[in-house]
């Protein structure tokens, strides 16, 4: 990339940021909070489906004698620990902040 194009890109950013700055934050904090909550619900749902698929896979392997039942129990423990972290982390955060 030549120096001329680099300068043009920098000028473009420097000139457009002040113009778009007020529009970026025009909707307020409520919209951002709602978006974060929606994303959190979507993420937890997606991870829950992934966990169920993982446990279903391990259960099917054990049921068809391609794996040991102890592998399935270990997988259940792993899912429980990872799921517990999602609950434990905000609880600990609130405990030490307050």
Secondary structure, DSSP 4 states (H G I P E B T S, - for coil): --HHHHHHHHHHHHHHHHHHHHHHTTT-HHHHHHHHHHHHHHHHHHHHHHHHHHHHHHHHHHHTTSS-HHHHHHHHHHHHHHHHHHHHHHHHHHHHH-
